[in-house]
């Protein structure tokens, strides 16, 4: 680090210590001063690092739980860990990357610098990066990749992020973003797994994603929706020595027992979402290992508050008191979970706030709120599937038993695993959902809880919540921002349609041959990057 850079670092450390800048602005200012980023605070970092040194070679197979026949190469459609790990984390790259310790660093961007109160962000692209077809990465590719999600008819999961962008300028080796309002979190936001960079079309409009030519660690060999993705090592990858595997394959294995068998028979080397009942079986076998990765992940039952009877706040409260979360954690998750309280914010996140009261199982309170809604009984359908979240069907059946004494009849509708995210989520009024969480509260709320959020599965709209969200985004005083976020979390707890059942770790089963460093837990699959970060020990 140069003397000038050292002085800049000292300045921003002093500003941070006296509270003159927020944690996020501090990270944004200092990350580019450090080659590997700066880890400050309590983001989930995670899984024990393996002692073995990375080795090159081998063909790794990952058995993942949530592929769909409706999967495509269009980045705006990616919803699951399967598409995130295979396409965003293997085929493509973003401007920036979240490291396993939760800090931010440049990926396709060599550096990023805020201007004008973080309203303008300048990303300088790395020299020499090429797409898999040999085309050099240009700022126009970045511009068109973002515009793809900004189209008026876009249904992209990144729409809430790109809606903040006023304009994008491609200037030589720089992509310059002008935001509608300042946002010190913007370098975090562009790590969103939808915002992969694809080559711009030759006519200068849109991106060419259909050929699958990204900049990522692996090149696409084959893709069969709902079945699997096979890839080969990119010899021209811009990260030294990575990836380590010669080939990787992502295999769709939806059913938990089938995933377990695939691991134990050597069909795959890694599986996600291990059934907690099978953990001892894997741990007793010296040839395999269980890895628990602390995360922001949470499982919910979501009520669409724009649809009767869930449009009645007292009906929502009746259901919140009619579920025994402790019983579900004990019987479904075997204690490997933390009880939720209808606040989707993990307690390891900055600005997390307690939201009293804890919704404990209370039949009398459930009946009381049902009566306030003018009802003495209630019959509703709850859609669930193993694809919704691991154990969702069993949890829904227990919920049905819990609610019955309150006069609430829950018809558990077992939906098909394949197509769940296209046919049930965001469509049916009461459904199970697996949320990855997001690195910042601004990002989390903008994605799923503001009135215009693209993934507002609860249909909840509150003008004051939206106003507070806008205020928090531009507030640089940490204590003032904390007050705003506390109020927002309390509003979701008191009035929202999300029933947060539990917060859980990412639970991986893997062959003893697999080596890895710290495993990131902000997103699944080592922040979607397991294929480029992991290796074979032998």
Residue pairs with C-beta under 8 A, 6 or more apart in sequence:
1 9
1 33
1 34
5 33
8 29
8 33
9 30
9 33
12 21
12 26
12 29
12 30
13 26
13 30
15 21
15 26
16 23
16 26
19 477
19 478
19 479
21 29
21 184
21 476
22 184
22 476
22 477
22 478
22 481
23 40
23 41
23 350
23 478
24 184
24 185
24 188
24 350
24 440
25 114
25 118
25 184
25 476
26 40
27 38
27 40
27 103
27 104
27 187
28 104
28 112
28 114
28 118
28 184
28 185
28 186
28 187
29 114
30 38
31 37
31 38
31 103
31 104
31 105
31 106
31 112
31 187
32 106
32 111
32 112
32 113
35 105
36 99
36 103
36 105
37 99
37 101
37 103
37 104
37 105
38 103
39 45
39 99
39 101
39 102
39 103
40 103
41 102
41 350
42 102
42 348
42 349
42 350
43 101
43 102
43 103
43 348
43 349
43 439
43 522
44 102
44 293
44 294
44 295
44 296
44 346
44 348
44 520
44 521
44 522
45 100
45 101
45 102
45 294
45 518
45 520
45 521
46 100
46 293
46 294
46 295
46 518
46 519
46 520
46 521
47 291
47 292
47 293
47 516
47 518
47 519
47 521
48 291
48 518
49 516
49 517
49 518
50 515
50 516
50 517
50 537
52 515
52 537
53 515
54 241
54 244
54 515
54 535
55 244
55 515
55 535
55 536
55 537
55 538
56 241
56 244
56 246
56 535
57 244
57 245
57 246
57 536
58 244
58 245
58 246
58 247
58 535
58 536
59 245
59 246
59 247
59 248
59 249
60 245
60 247
60 248
60 249
60 269
60 270
60 514
60 531
60 534
60 536
61 248
61 249
61 250
61 251
61 267
61 268
61 269
61 270
62 85
62 248
62 249
62 250
62 251
62 268
62 269
62 270
62 271
62 272
62 525
62 530
62 531
63 251
63 253
63 259
63 262
63 263
63 267
63 268
63 270
63 271
63 272
64 81
64 82
64 85
64 250
64 251
64 252
64 253
64 271
64 272
64 525
65 81
65 82
65 253
65 254
65 256
65 259
65 271
65 272
65 273
65 386
65 387
65 390
66 80
66 81
66 82
66 254
66 387
66 421
66 434
67 80
67 82
67 83
67 225
67 226
67 227
67 228
67 250
67 252
67 254
68 80
68 82
68 225
68 226
68 418
68 419
68 420
68 421
68 422
69 225
69 226
69 418
69 419
70 77
70 225
70 226
70 419
70 421
70 422
71 77
71 78
71 80
71 82
71 83
71 225
71 226
72 225
73 87
73 209
73 210
73 212
73 223
74 209
75 87
75 88
75 92
75 145
75 148
75 149
75 156
75 158
75 194
75 195
75 196
75 198
75 209
76 148
76 149
76 154
76 155
76 156
76 157
76 158
76 194
77 83
77 156
78 84
78 87
78 88
78 157
78 193
78 194
79 157
79 421
80 421
81 272
81 436
81 523
81 524
81 525
81 528
82 250
82 252
84 193
84 523
84 524
84 525
84 528
85 250
85 524
85 525
85 528
85 530
85 531
86 229
86 231
86 250
86 531
87 196
87 214
87 229
88 94
88 193
88 194
88 196
88 528
89 193
89 216
89 525
89 526
89 527
89 528
89 529
89 530
89 531
89 532
90 216
90 217
90 218
90 229
90 231
90 248
90 250
90 531
90 532
91 196
91 212
91 214
91 216
91 218
91 219
91 220
91 231
92 196
92 197
92 198
92 214
92 215
92 216
93 107
93 108
93 196
93 197
93 214
93 215
93 216
94 107
94 108
94 190
94 191
94 192
94 193
94 195
94 196
94 197
95 106
95 107
95 108
95 109
95 112
95 123
95 142
95 175
95 187
95 190
95 191
95 195
95 197
96 104
96 105
96 106
96 107
96 109
96 112
96 187
96 188
96 190
96 191
97 104
97 105
97 106
97 107
97 191
97 527
97 529
98 104
98 188
98 191
98 439
98 520
98 522
98 523
98 527
99 105
99 520
99 527
100 517
100 518
100 519
100 520
100 526
100 527
100 533
101 518
101 520
102 439
102 520
102 522
104 187
104 188
104 191
106 112
106 126
108 125
108 126
108 129
108 137
108 142
108 197
108 215
108 238
109 123
109 124
109 125
109 126
109 175
110 124
110 125
110 126
110 127
111 123
111 124
112 121
112 122
112 123
112 124
112 187
113 121
113 122
113 124
114 120
114 121
114 184
114 186
115 121
115 122
116 182
117 182
118 179
118 182
118 183
118 184
118 186
119 178
119 179
119 181
119 182
119 183
120 176
120 177
120 178
120 179
121 176
121 177
121 179
121 186
121 187
122 174
122 175
122 176
123 142
123 174
123 175
123 176
123 177
123 190
124 173
124 174
125 137
125 138
125 139
125 142
125 173
125 174
125 175
126 137
126 238
127 173
128 136
128 238
129 136
129 137
129 215
129 238
130 136
130 137
130 215
130 236
131 137
131 141
131 198
131 199
131 213
131 214
131 215
132 212
132 213
132 214
132 215
132 216
132 219
132 220
132 234
133 199
133 211
133 213
135 199
135 213
137 197
137 215
138 170
138 200
139 170
139 171
139 172
139 173
139 174
139 175
140 170
140 200
140 204
141 197
141 198
141 199
141 200
141 207
142 168
142 170
142 175
142 197
143 168
143 169
143 170
143 175
143 200
144 198
144 200
144 201
144 204
144 205
144 206
144 207
145 195
145 196
145 197
145 198
145 200
145 207
146 162
146 165
146 168
146 177
146 195
147 168
147 206
148 154
148 156
148 198
148 206
148 207
148 209
149 156
149 158
149 159
149 161
149 162
149 194
149 195
150 159
150 162
150 163
150 165
155 454
156 162
156 194
156 454
157 192
157 194
157 447
157 454
157 455
158 192
158 194
158 195
158 454
159 454
160 446
160 447
160 450
160 452
160 453
160 454
161 189
161 190
161 192
161 195
161 443
161 446
161 447
162 195
163 446
163 452
164 179
164 180
164 181
164 183
164 186
164 189
164 446
165 177
165 178
165 179
165 180
166 178
166 179
166 180
167 177
167 178
168 175
168 176
168 177
168 178
169 175
169 176
169 178
170 176
177 186
179 186
181 470
181 473
181 474
182 473
182 474
183 189
183 442
183 473
183 474
184 476
185 440
185 442
185 443
185 473
188 439
188 440
188 443
189 440
189 442
189 443
191 439
192 443
193 523
193 528
196 214
197 214
197 215
198 207
198 208
198 209
198 213
198 214
199 207
199 208
199 213
200 206
200 207
200 208
201 207
201 208
212 220
212 223
213 220
215 238
216 234
216 237
216 532
217 233
217 234
217 237
217 239
217 242
217 243
217 531
217 532
218 231
218 232
218 233
218 234
218 243
218 247
218 248
218 531
218 532
219 231
219 232
219 233
219 234
220 229
220 231
221 230
221 231
221 232
221 247
222 228
222 229
222 230
223 229
223 230
226 252
226 418
227 251
227 252
228 249
228 250
228 251
228 252
229 249
229 250
230 247
230 248
230 249
230 250
231 247
231 248
231 249
231 531
232 246
232 247
233 243
233 245
233 246
233 247
234 243
237 243
237 532
239 532
242 532
242 533
243 531
243 532
243 533
244 532
244 534
244 535
244 536
245 531
245 534
245 535
245 536
248 531
251 262
251 267
251 268
253 259
253 262
253 268
253 271
254 386
254 387
254 417
254 418
255 386
255 417
256 273
256 274
256 275
256 278
256 386
256 390
257 275
257 278
259 268
259 271
259 272
259 273
259 274
259 509
260 271
260 274
260 275
260 278
260 281
260 282
260 509
261 267
262 268
262 271
263 269
263 270
263 271
263 282
263 288
263 509
263 510
263 511
264 282
264 285
264 288
266 511
269 510
269 511
269 513
269 514
270 508
270 509
270 510
270 511
270 514
270 530
270 534
271 508
271 509
271 510
272 506
272 507
272 508
272 524
272 525
273 390
273 507
274 282
274 290
274 507
274 508
274 509
275 390
275 391
276 332
276 333
276 334
276 336
276 391
276 507
277 334
278 509
279 290
279 334
279 336
279 507
282 288
282 289
282 290
282 509
283 289
283 290
286 512
287 511
287 512
288 509
288 510
288 511
288 512
289 509
289 510
289 511
289 512
289 514
290 507
290 508
290 509
291 507
291 508
291 509
291 510
291 516
291 519
292 336
292 505
292 506
292 507
293 505
293 506
293 507
293 508
293 519
293 520
293 521
294 348
294 505
294 521
295 346
295 436
295 437
295 503
295 504
295 505
295 506
295 521
295 522
295 524
296 346
296 348
296 349
296 436
296 437
296 438
296 439
296 503
296 521
296 522
297 434
297 435
297 436
297 437
297 503
297 504
297 505
297 506
297 521
297 524
298 340
298 344
298 346
298 435
298 437
298 500
298 501
298 502
298 503
298 504
299 337
299 340
299 389
299 390
299 391
299 392
299 395
299 432
299 433
299 434
299 435
299 500
299 501
299 502
299 504
300 340
300 344
300 432
300 433
300 435
300 498
300 499
300 500
300 501
301 323
301 382
301 396
301 399
301 430
301 431
301 432
301 433
301 499
301 501
302 430
302 431
302 432
302 433
302 457
302 458
302 497
302 498
302 499
303 310
303 316
303 319
303 429
303 430
303 458
303 497
303 498
303 499
304 310
304 429
304 430
304 457
304 458
304 459
304 497
305 311
305 316
305 458
305 459
305 460
305 461
305 496
305 497
306 459
306 460
306 461
307 429
307 459
309 315
309 373
309 375
309 378
309 380
310 316
310 429
310 430
310 497
312 373
313 495
314 369
314 370
314 372
314 373
315 369
315 370
315 373
315 375
315 378
316 495
316 496
316 497
317 365
317 369
318 365
318 366
318 367
318 368
318 369
318 370
318 373
318 378
318 406
318 408
319 366
319 403
319 408
319 499
320 342
320 359
320 499
321 359
321 360
321 361
321 362
321 363
321 365
321 366
321 369
321 406
322 361
322 363
322 366
322 399
322 402
322 403
322 406
322 408
323 359
323 361
323 399
323 402
323 403
323 499
323 501
324 361
324 398
324 402
325 339
325 340
325 359
325 361
325 501
325 502
326 339
326 361
327 361
327 398
327 402
328 395
328 398
328 399
328 501
328 502
329 335
329 337
329 338
329 339
329 502
331 394
331 398
332 391
332 394
332 395
332 398
333 391
333 502
333 504
336 504
336 505
336 507
337 502
337 503
337 504
338 347
338 502
338 503
338 504
339 358
339 502
340 499
340 500
340 501
340 502
340 503
341 355
341 358
341 359
341 493
341 500
342 355
342 359
342 492
342 493
342 496
342 498
342 499
342 500
343 353
343 355
343 489
343 492
343 493
343 500
344 435
344 437
344 444
344 448
344 449
344 492
344 498
344 500
345 351
345 352
345 353
345 441
345 444
345 489
346 352
346 437
346 503
347 503
349 437
349 441
350 440
350 441
351 441
351 481
351 482
351 485
351 486
352 489
353 482
353 485
353 486
353 489
353 490
355 489
355 490
355 492
355 493
355 494
361 402
363 405
363 406
366 403
366 406
366 408
367 406
367 407
370 376
370 377
370 378
370 406
370 407
370 408
375 407
376 407
377 407
377 408
377 409
378 407
378 408
378 409
379 408
379 409
379 411
380 408
380 409
380 410
380 411
380 430
381 410
381 411
381 413
381 428
381 429
381 430
382 396
382 399
382 400
382 410
382 411
382 412
382 413
382 430
382 431
382 432
383 413
383 415
383 424
383 428
383 430
383 431
383 432
384 392
384 393
384 395
384 396
384 412
384 413
384 414
384 415
384 431
384 432
385 392
385 393
385 414
385 415
385 416
385 417
385 420
385 424
385 432
386 392
386 393
386 417
387 415
387 417
387 418
387 420
387 421
388 415
388 420
388 424
388 425
388 431
388 432
388 433
388 434
389 432
389 433
389 434
390 434
392 432
392 434
393 412
393 414
395 432
395 501
396 410
396 412
396 432
397 412
399 410
400 409
400 410
400 411
400 412
403 409
403 410
404 410
413 428
415 423
415 424
415 431
416 423
424 431
425 431
425 433
425 457
426 455
426 457
431 457
433 457
435 448
436 522
436 523
436 524
437 444
437 522
438 444
438 447
438 522
439 522
441 472
441 485
441 488
442 469
442 472
442 473
445 453
445 465
445 469
445 488
446 453
446 469
447 453
447 454
447 455
448 455
448 456
448 457
449 456
449 458
449 460
449 465
449 492
449 496
449 498
450 456
450 465
450 466
450 469
451 461
451 462
451 463
451 465
451 466
452 466
457 498
458 496
458 497
458 498
459 497
460 492
460 495
460 496
460 497
460 498
462 491
462 495
464 491
465 488
465 491
465 492
468 484
468 487
468 488
469 488
471 484
472 481
472 484
472 485
472 488
475 481
475 484
492 498
505 521
506 519
506 521
506 524
508 519
512 537
513 536
513 537
513 538
514 534
514 535
514 536
514 537
515 534
515 535
515 536
515 537
516 526
516 530
516 533
516 534
516 535
517 533
519 526
519 530
520 526
520 527
520 529
521 527
526 533
526 534
